[in-house]
Amino acid sequence: MTVPPHADCLPGPGARPLTSLAPSSSSSVRARRRDRRVYTRSHPLLFALLAATRHRPVTRIGSSVLVHGTDAYRQALTRIPLDRTAAGTTGGAARELSDGGLLFDQEGGSHRDTRRAVADNLGSAGVERLRPVWKTVLDRRLAPLTAGQTVDMVALARELAGATVCALLDTTADPLAVAEAAAEAAATAVKDHLPGPRRPGTRHAAARATRRLEDLLAPAGTGEAGLRAMLAVAAVNTTVAALPRAAAWCADADLWASAADDRLRPSLVTELLRVTAPSPLLPRVAAADAAVDGCPVRAGDRLILVARHAAHAHDRIPDPHRPAALTMAQLVFGAGPHACPGARLARAQLDDTLTALAPYRPVVARARVDRRAALPSWRSLTIRATAASLGPVETR
């Protein structure tokens, strides 16, 4: 990726430096080093650019504005009019690959109505209806640990996500086929929209992958195929990115005692979602002139909103005893009218996954980065139980 000459926008008067707020340890260093690999080996140039510019809340590079600061990120999502159909954004990709009218590219009242319908299905009652689906997958997939065998957390997360999506959308499609198709649709779409030169045929490949997913979830003519496909893409890819990375953090940083503690686990879940930041950056386009933390933004400027840095995932380790402020942690799910309606579902799935894993106190046996995935992810993350799992799990 070629970086054009640029000028940094100076931080605003209320800007705070990104400093580490939690003590480090050898286990946490090991955990962070492993987790960084999903960034450095899948998108090394993009990660290097983001790391190089993260020390300023806002940085302009040509017509792109990189937003790293906590307050600046929140401001960009809640105060700047956004073009939801622009090329290079999630909504733009959704409109190109389908017939439009989706959650990700709608405006105004239609956007609010669709978000409300999705949020209702993913509210407390909806999550409780879906919970037995993923718990069944967890029970079956983790059973080999009892016999001393290994388990691939990526394969588990893929089936868990596919089964949950199928139950949510009330379809009889094969969960693994849905998960595979959703991953392929996201991976090909990202190839077509990442900065830099595009390979010939990427747009057609993305369209084919999306149509395959739509056909699995809703036969042609239902009028809902596009929306169902985009919901599947979001749910599957964020789940497959988050669950294995969270498990690796617990194994490497020795967080299983907290995972087993009913009092600490809710904070641990929030902290792990903060540091894994399943969707680490949000590409958006400004629809009108504005300013972010004192940096002018012009209509048509591309906004790269770095959720990973806004939530301090890069410099503050997960600590269930001294968690980050909830207002900061929630930024990995967006903010204001752009908050993710699936946040409750994500927390419930991770909570149940940690509950199921904690008695085994697993360690990571092998890990391979997925270089094709749309989101920073493991291609495989193999775990095995330790001898400590044979006895009771200590809690603090």
TORGU-975449 format. One line per field, with one value per residue (C-alpha): residue in one letter; x, y, z. Coordinates in nm, 2 decimals, padded with zeros to 4 digits. Layout:
<pts>
code = A,...
east = X,...
north = Y,...
up = Z,...
</pts>
This chain:
<pts>
code = M,T,V,P,P,H,A,D,C,L,P,G,P,G,A,R,P,L,T,S,L,A,P,S,S,S,S,S,V,R,A,R,R,R,D,R,R,V,Y,T,R,S,H,P,L,L,F,A,L,L,A,A,T,R,H,R,P,V,T,R,I,G,S,S,V,L,V,H,G,T,D,A,Y,R,Q,A,L,T,R,I,P,L,D,R,T,A,A,G,T,T,G,G,A,A,R,E,L,S,D,G,G,L,L,F,D,Q,E,G,G,S,H,R,D,T,R,R,A,V,A,D,N,L,G,S,A,G,V,E,R,L,R,P,V,W,K,T,V,L,D,R,R,L,A,P,L,T,A,G,Q,T,V,D,M,V,A,L,A,R,E,L,A,G,A,T,V,C,A,L,L,D,T,T,A,D,P,L,A,V,A,E,A,A,A,E,A,A,A,T,A,V,K,D,H,L,P,G,P,R,R,P,G,T,R,H,A,A,A,R,A,T,R,R,L,E,D,L,L,A,P,A,G,T,G,E,A,G,L,R,A,M,L,A,V,A,A,V,N,T,T,V,A,A,L,P,R,A,A,A,W,C,A,D,A,D,L,W,A,S,A,A,D,D,R,L,R,P,S,L,V,T,E,L,L,R,V,T,A,P,S,P,L,L,P,R,V,A,A,A,D,A,A,V,D,G,C,P,V,R,A,G,D,R,L,I,L,V,A,R,H,A,A,H,A,H,D,R,I,P,D,P,H,R,P,A,A,L,T,M,A,Q,L,V,F,G,A,G,P,H,A,C,P,G,A,R,L,A,R,A,Q,L,D,D,T,L,T,A,L,A,P,Y,R,P,V,V,A,R,A,R,V,D,R,R,A,A,L,P,S,W,R,S,L,T,I,R,A,T,A,A,S,L,G,P,V,E,T,R
east = 00.00,00.14,00.12,00.10,00.27,00.06,00.03,-00.08,-00.37,-00.27,-00.45,-00.73,-00.71,-00.88,-00.67,-00.51,-00.20,-00.25,-00.07,-00.08,-00.32,-00.26,00.05,00.23,00.35,00.54,00.21,00.04,00.34,00.31,-00.06,-00.02,00.26,00.06,-00.25,-00.05,00.02,-00.33,-00.26,00.10,00.07,-00.27,-00.25,00.11,00.12,-00.22,-00.12,00.21,00.04,-00.22,00.06,00.27,-00.01,-00.18,00.00,-00.22,-00.60,-00.65,-00.42,-00.48,-00.32,-00.42,-00.80,-00.82,-00.86,-00.74,-00.92,-00.75,-00.85,-01.13,-01.32,-01.24,-01.37,-01.70,-01.73,-01.69,-01.96,-02.21,-02.16,-02.04,-02.29,-02.18,-02.24,-02.37,-02.36,-02.01,-01.76,-01.51,-01.76,-01.96,-02.28,-02.13,-02.01,-02.35,-02.53,-02.28,-02.31,-02.69,-03.00,-02.95,-03.20,-02.99,-02.92,-02.57,-02.66,-03.00,-03.06,-03.29,-03.62,-03.57,-03.23,-03.38,-03.67,-03.44,-03.20,-03.50,-03.62,-03.28,-03.22,-03.56,-03.45,-03.12,-03.26,-03.28,-03.55,-03.39,-03.06,-03.22,-03.40,-03.07,-02.86,-02.94,-02.82,-02.47,-02.45,-02.52,-02.23,-02.00,-02.08,-02.02,-01.72,-01.53,-01.60,-01.27,-01.08,-01.20,-01.03,-00.70,-00.76,-00.72,-00.99,-00.97,-01.14,-01.18,-01.37,-01.58,-01.65,-01.74,-02.00,-02.13,-02.17,-02.33,-02.58,-02.67,-02.73,-02.95,-03.16,-03.18,-03.30,-03.51,-03.35,-03.28,-02.95,-02.64,-02.46,-02.11,-02.21,-02.35,-02.04,-01.81,-02.01,-02.03,-01.65,-01.59,-01.83,-01.65,-01.30,-01.37,-01.55,-01.26,-01.01,-01.22,-01.23,-00.89,-00.66,-00.42,-00.43,-00.71,-00.66,-00.87,-01.20,-01.22,-01.56,-01.71,-01.57,-01.73,-02.06,-02.06,-01.98,-02.26,-02.51,-02.41,-02.48,-02.81,-02.92,-02.84,-03.03,-03.33,-03.45,-03.48,-03.80,-03.84,-03.72,-03.50,-03.20,-02.97,-03.05,-03.02,-02.69,-02.54,-02.65,-02.49,-02.16,-02.15,-02.24,-02.02,-01.70,-01.70,-01.77,-01.50,-01.26,-01.34,-01.39,-01.06,-00.86,-01.03,-00.96,-00.59,-00.57,-00.71,-00.47,-00.16,-00.23,-00.36,-00.71,-00.90,-00.95,-01.13,-01.33,-01.45,-01.56,-01.92,-01.84,-01.55,-01.65,-01.88,-01.59,-01.36,-01.60,-01.61,-01.24,-01.17,-01.40,-01.23,-00.88,-00.98,-01.19,-01.33,-01.40,-01.08,-01.15,-01.46,-01.42,-01.67,-01.70,-01.80,-02.12,-02.06,-01.79,-01.71,-01.42,-01.29,-01.09,-00.99,-00.90,-01.11,-01.30,-01.43,-01.74,-01.61,-01.31,-01.26,-01.27,-01.07,-01.22,-00.98,-01.19,-00.89,-00.71,-01.01,-01.08,-00.71,-00.69,-00.33,-00.19,-00.41,-00.42,-00.75,-00.80,-01.13,-01.03,-00.96,-01.16,-01.16,-01.45,-01.75,-01.80,-01.46,-01.50,-01.83,-01.66,-01.57,-01.94,-01.96,-02.15,-02.48,-02.69,-02.40,-02.38,-02.39,-02.73,-02.55,-02.34,-02.56,-02.54,-02.16,-02.12,-02.35,-02.17,-01.83,-01.96,-02.08,-01.77,-01.55,-01.77,-01.74,-01.36,-01.26,-01.27,-01.02,-00.77,-00.66,-00.33,-00.27,-00.10,-00.08,-00.20,-00.20,-00.31,-00.58,-00.42,-00.74,-01.00,-01.19,-01.12,-00.80,-00.84,-00.68,-00.71,-00.67,-00.62,-00.57,-00.61,-00.56,-00.66,-00.40,-00.35,-00.50,-00.84,-00.87,-00.92,-01.15,-01.09,-00.97,-01.15,-01.05
north = 00.00,00.34,00.61,00.96,01.26,01.38,01.64,01.54,01.72,01.85,01.70,01.91,02.07,01.79,01.51,01.26,01.05,00.68,00.54,00.20,00.19,-00.17,-00.34,-00.59,-00.94,-01.21,-01.40,-01.08,-01.01,-01.36,-01.32,-00.98,-01.11,-01.40,-01.19,-00.93,-01.20,-01.19,-00.83,-00.85,-01.16,-01.09,-00.72,-00.61,-00.29,-00.16,-00.26,-00.08,00.24,00.23,00.17,00.45,00.71,00.60,00.85,01.13,01.12,01.22,01.20,01.31,01.12,01.28,01.25,00.99,01.08,00.82,00.85,00.68,00.88,00.76,01.09,01.15,00.81,00.87,01.21,01.08,00.82,01.05,01.40,01.36,01.29,00.97,00.86,00.51,00.41,00.53,00.30,00.15,00.14,-00.15,00.00,00.05,-00.30,-00.43,-00.22,-00.34,-00.70,-00.72,-00.52,-00.26,-00.18,-00.35,-00.26,-00.14,00.10,00.24,00.59,00.77,00.61,00.28,00.24,00.30,00.06,-00.22,-00.17,-00.18,-00.51,-00.67,-00.54,-00.69,-01.03,-01.00,-00.86,-01.05,-01.28,-01.34,-01.43,-01.67,-01.84,-01.89,-01.98,-02.36,-02.37,-02.26,-02.44,-02.76,-02.70,-02.61,-02.93,-03.15,-02.98,-02.95,-03.31,-03.44,-03.23,-03.46,-03.75,-03.56,-03.48,-03.14,-02.91,-02.65,-02.34,-02.19,-02.50,-02.47,-02.10,-02.16,-02.42,-02.22,-01.91,-02.10,-02.27,-01.95,-01.77,-02.05,-02.04,-01.66,-01.67,-01.98,-02.16,-02.53,-02.46,-02.65,-02.44,-02.52,-02.44,-02.11,-02.02,-02.11,-01.91,-01.61,-01.62,-01.64,-01.35,-01.13,-01.22,-01.15,-00.83,-00.70,-00.78,-00.56,-00.27,-00.26,00.03,-00.05,-00.23,-00.48,-00.81,-00.87,-01.04,-00.96,-00.78,-01.07,-01.32,-01.11,-01.10,-01.48,-01.55,-01.33,-01.49,-01.83,-01.72,-01.56,-01.89,-02.08,-01.86,-01.74,-01.87,-01.61,-01.41,-01.38,-01.02,-01.08,-01.27,-00.97,-00.86,-01.22,-01.26,-00.95,-01.04,-01.38,-01.22,-00.99,-01.26,-01.53,-01.33,-01.14,-01.46,-01.66,-01.37,-01.31,-01.65,-01.82,-01.50,-01.46,-01.82,-01.77,-01.46,-01.66,-01.94,-01.73,-01.47,-01.73,-01.58,-01.91,-01.85,-01.53,-01.71,-01.96,-01.69,-01.59,-01.25,-01.17,-01.33,-01.05,-00.80,-01.04,-01.09,-00.71,-00.68,-00.96,-00.81,-00.48,-00.61,-00.84,-00.57,-00.82,-00.53,-00.33,-00.05,00.09,00.24,00.53,00.84,01.19,01.32,01.68,01.92,01.88,01.85,01.57,01.68,02.00,01.83,01.96,01.69,01.75,01.59,01.28,01.23,00.87,00.81,00.52,00.48,00.26,00.09,-00.10,00.21,00.40,00.12,00.10,-00.26,-00.20,-00.07,-00.18,-00.55,-00.72,-00.69,-00.81,-00.67,-00.32,-00.31,-00.01,00.23,00.07,00.38,00.30,-00.08,-00.04,00.15,-00.18,-00.21,00.14,00.43,00.61,00.53,00.33,00.09,-00.28,-00.44,-00.78,-00.67,-00.86,-01.17,-01.15,-01.11,-01.40,-01.63,-01.54,-01.57,-01.93,-02.02,-01.91,-02.09,-02.41,-02.38,-02.28,-02.62,-02.75,-02.47,-02.52,-02.41,-02.33,-02.62,-02.47,-02.16,-02.05,-01.70,-01.68,-01.45,-01.45,-01.37,-01.04,-00.97,-01.04,-01.41,-01.75,-02.01,-02.27,-02.25,-02.58,-02.62,-02.90,-02.94,-02.92,-03.14,-02.87,-02.93,-03.26,-03.08,-02.79,-02.45,-02.19,-01.86,-01.52
up = 00.00,-00.10,00.16,00.01,00.17,00.46,00.74,01.08,01.25,01.59,01.88,02.03,02.37,02.55,02.39,02.63,02.54,02.49,02.79,02.95,03.24,03.36,03.49,03.26,03.34,03.15,03.09,02.96,02.74,02.59,02.54,02.37,02.15,02.02,01.96,01.76,01.51,01.37,01.27,01.16,00.95,00.78,00.70,00.79,00.59,00.72,01.07,01.04,00.92,01.20,01.46,01.32,01.34,01.66,01.89,01.76,01.81,01.45,01.15,00.79,00.51,00.18,00.16,00.44,00.81,01.06,01.39,01.69,02.00,02.23,02.23,01.86,01.77,01.96,01.81,01.45,01.50,01.67,01.53,01.17,00.89,00.72,00.36,00.42,00.05,-00.04,-00.21,00.04,00.33,00.48,00.34,00.00,-00.02,00.09,-00.18,-00.45,-00.37,-00.33,-00.42,-00.15,00.13,00.39,00.75,00.65,00.37,00.48,00.58,00.81,00.91,00.72,00.88,01.23,01.16,01.04,01.33,01.57,01.43,01.45,01.80,01.91,01.78,01.97,02.29,02.62,02.51,02.17,02.33,02.57,02.28,02.10,02.40,02.39,02.03,02.10,02.44,02.26,02.02,02.32,02.51,02.21,02.07,02.41,02.52,02.37,02.62,02.90,02.72,02.68,02.31,02.15,02.02,01.75,01.88,01.53,01.41,01.73,01.67,01.31,01.39,01.69,01.47,01.19,01.42,01.59,01.26,01.13,01.44,01.44,01.08,01.12,00.83,00.79,00.60,00.71,00.98,00.86,00.50,00.61,00.82,00.53,00.28,00.52,00.57,00.19,00.12,00.37,00.26,-00.10,-00.02,00.19,-00.10,-00.32,-00.08,00.10,00.00,-00.27,-00.61,-00.67,-00.84,-01.15,-01.08,-00.71,-00.75,-00.94,-00.69,-00.40,-00.58,-00.65,-00.28,-00.16,-00.40,-00.27,00.08,-00.01,-00.18,00.13,00.36,00.16,-00.18,-00.45,-00.44,-00.07,-00.06,00.25,00.10,00.11,00.47,00.59,00.41,00.56,00.91,00.86,00.74,01.04,01.30,01.17,01.10,01.43,01.63,01.45,01.51,01.88,02.05,01.96,02.03,02.37,02.46,02.37,02.59,02.88,02.82,02.77,03.04,03.30,03.33,03.38,03.76,03.67,03.39,03.65,03.90,03.85,04.00,03.78,03.45,03.33,03.36,03.20,02.91,02.86,02.88,02.64,02.38,02.43,02.37,02.08,01.91,01.66,01.41,01.47,01.23,01.07,00.72,00.67,00.44,00.56,00.40,00.50,00.61,00.98,01.23,01.45,01.76,01.58,01.25,00.95,00.76,00.42,00.25,00.07,00.30,00.39,00.77,00.91,01.26,01.46,01.73,01.85,01.95,02.07,02.32,02.42,02.31,02.20,02.53,02.82,02.91,03.01,03.38,03.53,03.87,03.74,03.41,03.17,03.19,03.03,02.81,02.66,02.64,02.45,02.17,02.00,01.93,01.79,01.94,01.93,01.62,01.49,01.78,01.70,01.78,01.84,02.14,02.39,02.18,02.16,02.54,02.61,02.37,02.51,02.87,02.80,02.61,02.91,03.15,02.95,02.91,03.26,03.42,03.17,03.21,02.85,02.70,02.34,02.16,01.81,01.63,01.27,01.14,00.88,00.61,00.40,00.67,00.66,01.02,01.22,01.30,01.36,01.09,01.36,01.74,01.90,02.27,02.52,02.88,03.16,03.46,03.67,03.51,03.69,04.02,04.12,03.97,04.22,04.22,04.34
</pts>
